Amino acid sequence: AGEKKEVVVRGKGAQVVGYQNKKRIQEEGRPRWYDLRTALAKRPSATILIPRVFSRNFQVSLNEAGLVVGEPFIECRPNLAGSADLDLYLAVLTNSIVELFIRADSQLYGGGAYTVSPRRLRKIPILELNSFTEKQKQTLRDAYRKYVASEPHDRSIIDAAIYGILDLDSETRANIAHSLDALVKLSAATKKKISQIPT
């Protein structure tokens, strides 16, 4: 049925007859146009997974299982020298400042879900690791390992390490916490309003 169906070429405003005739599918050179296993086998798994859609909780994940993920995540493949650098990179992505920037630059939908695109994510500033001293880097690695070992995970451990490195005063720290809390509450309030609409 798919081989005889008229298919819209996304973003081109054109149509072709049959999925097998879409240029993107032809370029992938699959033995059978509907067989995704060939494409998945060629695609490396990402080291770090960043949620594309989130509401109350935002959590960057280490892809220890080596899964090839789909739309729910944005894949991150940092150029790393070793596991110590991976802990450092995860610490930089798992702090309140980065979450604040991501929420502020995301689209908030009616159901209370924030959505960020890979294109927008690339423009979000993160801490420049090359500007840190080796002692500061080790402080961050240690903070991330304590965060992972804590149950439930306590991100304030990473925040305290980063705020200390950046020498942020108590007022600035409070402003970050307040702004982030307001964005999380905005998500909850939007979700609540949608659920109250009569059906």
Residue pairs with C-beta under 8 A, 6 or more apart in sequence:
2 18
2 19
2 20
2 34
3 18
3 19
3 20
3 33
4 17
4 18
5 17
5 18
5 19
6 15
6 16
6 17
7 15
7 16
7 17
7 18
7 19
7 21
7 22
8 14
8 15
9 15
9 16
9 22
9 23
16 22
19 25
19 33
19 34
20 26
20 33
25 33
28 38
28 39
29 38
30 36
30 38
30 39
31 38
40 68
43 68
44 77
45 63
45 66
45 67
45 68
45 69
45 75
46 63
46 69
46 73
46 75
46 76
46 77
47 62
47 63
47 76
47 77
47 78
47 80
47 86
48 60
48 61
48 62
48 63
48 75
48 76
48 77
48 78
48 89
48 90
48 93
49 60
49 61
49 62
49 63
49 69
49 73
49 74
49 75
49 76
50 60
50 73
50 74
50 75
50 76
50 93
50 116
50 121
51 58
51 59
51 60
51 72
51 73
51 74
52 71
52 72
52 73
52 74
52 115
52 116
52 117
53 72
53 113
53 114
53 115
54 113
54 114
55 112
55 113
55 114
55 187
55 188
55 191
56 184
56 187
56 188
58 99
58 102
58 103
58 114
59 94
59 153
60 90
60 93
60 94
61 73
62 86
62 90
63 69
69 75
74 116
74 118
74 121
76 93
78 85
78 86
78 89
80 86
80 89
84 141
87 140
87 141
87 144
87 145
88 129
88 137
88 140
88 141
88 144
89 129
90 144
91 140
91 141
91 143
91 144
91 147
91 158
91 161
91 162
92 98
92 126
92 127
92 129
92 140
92 162
93 126
94 144
94 147
94 155
94 158
95 155
95 158
95 159
95 162
96 155
96 159
96 176
96 177
96 180
97 127
97 159
97 162
97 176
98 124
98 126
99 180
100 176
100 179
100 180
100 183
101 124
101 125
101 126
102 114
102 116
102 121
102 124
103 114
103 180
103 183
103 184
104 183
105 116
105 120
105 123
105 124
106 114
106 115
106 116
106 120
107 114
107 115
107 116
108 114
108 186
108 187
108 190
109 115
109 190
110 190
110 193
110 194
111 190
111 191
111 194
112 187
112 188
112 189
112 190
112 191
112 192
112 194
113 187
113 191
114 187
127 162
127 166
129 137
132 140
132 165
136 165
139 161
139 164
139 165
140 158
140 161
140 162
140 165
142 161
143 157
143 158
143 160
143 161
143 162
144 158
146 157
147 153
147 154
147 155
147 157
147 158
150 157
159 173
163 172
163 173
168 176
